[in-house]
């Protein structure tokens, strides 16, 4: 199966439990073609839960991961950032 963007839009697959929750999985063309998993809306820009950027950085709770694994929970101030530095 191939999901291809239409024009300048995102290539995304939507899962909907009617009246309960929507999940989207796809490539956010408007955000440097990052792969995202999002909830709660009909586009990938809102409700982002997981992001993988073109450098292989993975963000959980952030759309802008700055390390190989970047975990952020802004709502209650708890966050975790894991980085490996070989220098």
Backbone as JSON Lines, residues from 0, in Angstrom:
{"i":0,"aa":"X","n":[0.85,-1.15,0.0],"ca":[0.0,0.0,0.0],"c":[0.91,1.23,0.0]}
{"i":1,"aa":"X","n":[0.57,2.23,-0.79],"ca":[1.28,3.49,-0.81],"c":[0.31,4.61,-0.48]}
{"i":2,"aa":"X","n":[0.71,5.46,0.44],"ca":[-0.08,6.66,0.76],"c":[0.74,7.84,0.27]}
{"i":3,"aa":"X","n":[0.22,8.53,-0.71],"ca":[0.96,9.6,-1.35],"c":[0.25,10.93,-1.09]}
{"i":4,"aa":"X","n":[1.06,11.96,-0.84],"ca":[0.49,13.28,-0.6],"c":[-0.21,13.79,-1.85]}
{"i":5,"aa":"X","n":[-1.18,14.67,-1.63],"ca":[-1.92,15.3,-2.71],"c":[-1.51,16.76,-2.75]}
{"i":6,"aa":"X","n":[-0.69,17.14,-3.74],"ca":[-0.2,18.52,-3.81],"c":[0.83,18.78,-2.74]}
{"i":7,"aa":"X","n":[0.6,19.8,-1.92],"ca":[1.53,20.17,-0.86],"c":[1.15,19.6,0.5]}
{"i":8,"aa":"X","n":[0.17,18.75,0.56],"ca":[-0.31,18.23,1.83],"c":[0.59,17.15,2.4]}
{"i":9,"aa":"X","n":[0.12,16.54,3.48],"ca":[0.83,15.47,4.17],"c":[0.4,14.11,3.61]}
{"i":10,"aa":"X","n":[1.3,13.15,3.69],"ca":[0.95,11.76,3.4],"c":[0.64,11.12,4.73]}
{"i":11,"aa":"X","n":[-0.64,10.88,5.01],"ca":[-1.02,10.4,6.34],"c":[-2.15,9.39,6.27]}
{"i":12,"aa":"X","n":[-2.16,8.53,7.27],"ca":[-3.2,7.53,7.46],"c":[-3.92,7.85,8.75]}
{"i":13,"aa":"X","n":[-5.22,7.85,8.71],"ca":[-6.01,8.21,9.89],"c":[-6.76,6.99,10.42]}
{"i":14,"aa":"X","n":[-6.75,6.83,11.73],"ca":[-7.52,5.8,12.42],"c":[-8.52,6.52,13.31]}
{"i":15,"aa":"X","n":[-9.8,6.23,13.17],"ca":[-10.83,6.95,13.91],"c":[-11.75,6.0,14.63]}
{"i":16,"aa":"X","n":[-11.85,6.17,15.94],"ca":[-12.89,5.53,16.73],"c":[-13.96,6.6,16.9]}
{"i":17,"aa":"X","n":[-15.03,6.52,16.15],"ca":[-16.02,7.58,16.08],"c":[-16.46,8.05,17.46]}
{"i":18,"aa":"X","n":[-16.32,9.36,17.67],"ca":[-16.73,9.97,18.92],"c":[-15.78,9.73,20.08]}
{"i":19,"aa":"X","n":[-14.68,9.02,19.84],"ca":[-13.76,8.69,20.94],"c":[-12.39,9.29,20.7]}
{"i":20,"aa":"X","n":[-11.68,8.85,19.65],"ca":[-10.31,9.3,19.43],"c":[-9.9,9.08,17.98]}
{"i":21,"aa":"X","n":[-9.06,10.0,17.51],"ca":[-8.46,9.87,16.19],"c":[-6.94,9.81,16.35]}
{"i":22,"aa":"X","n":[-6.31,8.89,15.64],"ca":[-4.85,8.79,15.55],"c":[-4.46,9.02,14.1]}
{"i":23,"aa":"X","n":[-3.39,9.76,13.87],"ca":[-2.84,9.96,12.54],"c":[-1.4,9.5,12.52]}
{"i":24,"aa":"X","n":[-1.0,8.88,11.44],"ca":[0.37,8.41,11.24],"c":[0.78,8.87,9.85]}
{"i":25,"aa":"X","n":[1.93,9.56,9.75],"ca":[2.35,9.97,8.43],"c":[3.53,10.9,8.4]}
{"i":26,"aa":"X","n":[3.77,11.46,7.21],"ca":[4.88,12.37,6.97],"c":[4.34,13.79,6.93]}
{"i":27,"aa":"X","n":[4.85,14.64,7.83],"ca":[4.41,16.03,7.93],"c":[5.25,16.88,6.97]}
{"i":28,"aa":"X","n":[4.7,17.1,5.79],"ca":[5.42,17.84,4.74],"c":[5.72,19.27,5.17]}
{"i":29,"aa":"X","n":[4.85,19.88,5.96],"ca":[5.05,21.27,6.38],"c":[6.07,21.4,7.51]}
{"i":30,"aa":"X","n":[6.55,20.28,8.06],"ca":[7.53,20.31,9.13],"c":[8.73,19.44,8.76]}
{"i":31,"aa":"X","n":[9.42,19.81,7.67],"ca":[10.67,19.17,7.23],"c":[10.51,17.67,6.98]}
{"i":32,"aa":"X","n":[9.32,17.24,6.58],"ca":[9.04,15.84,6.23],"c":[9.33,14.88,7.38]}
{"i":33,"aa":"X","n":[9.04,15.31,8.6],"ca":[9.2,14.44,9.76],"c":[8.08,13.4,9.79]}
{"i":34,"aa":"X","n":[8.41,12.19,10.24],"ca":[7.42,11.15,10.45],"c":[6.79,11.38,11.82]}
{"i":35,"aa":"X","n":[5.46,11.4,11.89],"ca":[4.79,11.71,13.16],"c":[3.62,10.77,13.43]}
{"i":36,"aa":"X","n":[3.38,10.6,14.71],"ca":[2.15,9.97,15.19],"c":[1.47,11.03,16.06]}
{"i":37,"aa":"X","n":[0.22,11.34,15.73],"ca":[-0.5,12.41,16.42],"c":[-1.9,11.94,16.81]}
{"i":38,"aa":"X","n":[-2.53,12.66,17.73],"ca":[-3.9,12.35,18.13],"c":[-4.76,13.6,18.15]}
{"i":39,"aa":"X","n":[-6.07,13.38,18.09],"ca":[-7.03,14.41,18.41],"c":[-7.43,15.38,17.33]}
{"i":40,"aa":"X","n":[-6.85,15.34,16.14],"ca":[-7.2,16.3,15.11],"c":[-7.07,15.61,13.76]}
{"i":41,"aa":"X","n":[-7.31,16.36,12.7],"ca":[-7.24,15.79,11.36],"c":[-5.95,16.15,10.64]}
{"i":42,"aa":"X","n":[-4.96,16.7,11.36],"ca":[-3.67,16.99,10.75],"c":[-2.54,16.58,11.7]}
{"i":43,"aa":"X","n":[-1.36,16.41,11.14],"ca":[-0.21,15.92,11.91],"c":[0.44,16.99,12.78]}
{"i":44,"aa":"X","n":[0.09,18.27,12.57],"ca":[0.75,19.35,13.3],"c":[0.28,19.49,14.74]}
{"i":45,"aa":"X","n":[-0.89,18.99,15.05],"ca":[-1.41,19.13,16.41],"c":[-1.49,17.77,17.09]}
{"i":46,"aa":"X","n":[-1.31,17.76,18.38],"ca":[-1.4,16.53,19.15],"c":[-0.28,15.55,18.9]}
{"i":47,"aa":"X","n":[0.9,16.05,18.52],"ca":[2.02,15.17,18.2],"c":[2.47,14.38,19.43]}
{"i":48,"aa":"X","n":[2.52,13.09,19.29],"ca":[2.95,12.2,20.38],"c":[4.35,11.65,20.13]}
{"i":49,"aa":"X","n":[4.69,11.38,18.85],"ca":[5.99,10.82,18.5],"c":[6.44,11.42,17.18]}
{"i":50,"aa":"X","n":[7.73,11.79,17.11],"ca":[8.31,12.37,15.91],"c":[9.65,11.7,15.62]}
{"i":51,"aa":"X","n":[9.9,11.41,14.36],"ca":[11.21,10.96,13.91],"c":[11.64,11.92,12.81]}
{"i":52,"aa":"X","n":[12.79,12.59,13.01],"ca":[13.25,13.54,11.99],"c":[14.21,12.87,11.01]}
{"i":53,"aa":"X","n":[14.65,13.61,10.01],"ca":[15.48,13.03,8.95],"c":[16.88,12.64,9.42]}
{"i":54,"aa":"X","n":[17.3,13.14,10.61],"ca":[18.58,12.75,11.19],"c":[18.48,11.5,12.05]}
{"i":55,"aa":"X","n":[17.27,10.96,12.2],"ca":[17.06,9.77,13.02],"c":[16.78,10.08,14.48]}
{"i":56,"aa":"X","n":[16.64,11.36,14.84],"ca":[16.28,11.73,16.21],"c":[14.82,11.39,16.45]}
{"i":57,"aa":"X","n":[14.53,10.84,17.63],"ca":[13.18,10.44,18.0],"c":[12.71,11.32,19.15]}
{"i":58,"aa":"X","n":[11.56,11.92,18.97],"ca":[10.99,12.75,20.03],"c":[9.69,12.15,20.52]}
{"i":59,"aa":"X","n":[9.57,12.01,21.82],"ca":[8.33,11.57,22.44],"c":[7.8,12.77,23.22]}
{"i":60,"aa":"X","n":[6.62,13.25,22.81],"ca":[6.04,14.43,23.45],"c":[6.6,15.73,22.91]}
{"i":61,"aa":"X","n":[7.41,15.68,21.86],"ca":[7.96,16.87,21.24],"c":[8.03,16.67,19.72]}
{"i":62,"aa":"X","n":[7.78,17.74,18.97],"ca":[7.88,17.68,17.52],"c":[9.27,18.11,17.05]}
{"i":63,"aa":"X","n":[10.14,18.49,18.0],"ca":[11.48,18.97,17.65],"c":[12.55,18.25,18.46]}
{"i":64,"aa":"X","n":[12.75,16.96,18.21],"ca":[13.77,16.23,18.98],"c":[15.17,16.77,18.71]}
{"i":65,"aa":"X","n":[15.94,16.94,19.77],"ca":[17.3,17.48,19.64],"c":[18.36,16.47,20.02]}
{"i":66,"aa":"X","n":[17.97,15.21,20.19],"ca":[18.9,14.14,20.52],"c":[18.35,12.85,19.92]}
{"i":67,"aa":"X","n":[19.16,11.79,19.93],"ca":[18.69,10.51,19.39],"c":[17.39,10.06,20.05]}
{"i":68,"aa":"X","n":[17.24,10.34,21.35],"ca":[15.99,10.11,22.05],"c":[15.74,11.33,22.92]}
{"i":69,"aa":"X","n":[14.64,12.02,22.65],"ca":[14.29,13.24,23.37],"c":[12.86,13.07,23.87]}
{"i":70,"aa":"X","n":[12.72,12.94,25.2],"ca":[11.42,12.72,25.82],"c":[11.06,13.96,26.61]}
{"i":71,"aa":"X","n":[9.87,14.49,26.36],"ca":[9.46,15.72,27.02],"c":[7.99,15.64,27.39]}
{"i":72,"aa":"X","n":[7.67,15.99,28.61],"ca":[6.29,16.09,29.08],"c":[6.13,17.46,29.7]}
{"i":73,"aa":"X","n":[5.65,18.39,28.91],"ca":[5.57,19.78,29.33],"c":[4.43,20.02,30.3]}
{"i":74,"aa":"X","n":[3.35,19.27,30.18],"ca":[2.14,19.54,30.95],"c":[2.37,19.64,32.45]}
{"i":75,"aa":"X","n":[3.15,18.72,33.02],"ca":[3.38,18.78,34.46],"c":[4.85,18.99,34.8]}
{"i":76,"aa":"X","n":[5.64,19.42,33.82],"ca":[7.03,19.79,34.1],"c":[8.0,18.64,34.23]}
{"i":77,"aa":"X","n":[7.55,17.43,33.99],"ca":[8.44,16.28,34.11],"c":[9.01,15.99,32.73]}
{"i":78,"aa":"X","n":[10.31,15.84,32.63],"ca":[10.92,15.55,31.33],"c":[12.11,14.64,31.49]}
{"i":79,"aa":"X","n":[12.46,13.98,30.41],"ca":[13.6,13.1,30.4],"c":[14.29,13.28,29.07]}
{"i":80,"aa":"X","n":[15.57,13.55,29.09],"ca":[16.34,13.66,27.87],"c":[17.53,12.72,28.0]}
{"i":81,"aa":"X","n":[17.64,11.78,27.08],"ca":[18.71,10.8,27.1],"c":[19.65,11.12,25.94]}
{"i":82,"aa":"X","n":[20.94,11.32,26.26],"ca":[21.92,11.6,25.23],"c":[23.18,10.8,25.5]}
{"i":83,"aa":"X","n":[23.8,10.36,24.45],"ca":[25.08,9.66,24.58],"c":[26.13,10.55,23.94]}
{"i":84,"aa":"X","n":[27.18,10.81,24.7],"ca":[28.26,11.66,24.23],"c":[29.54,10.87,24.27]}
{"i":85,"aa":"X","n":[30.16,10.62,23.12],"ca":[31.4,9.84,23.08],"c":[32.65,10.68,23.27]}
{"i":86,"aa":"X","n":[32.49,11.99,23.44],"ca":[33.66,12.86,23.58],"c":[34.14,12.94,25.01]}
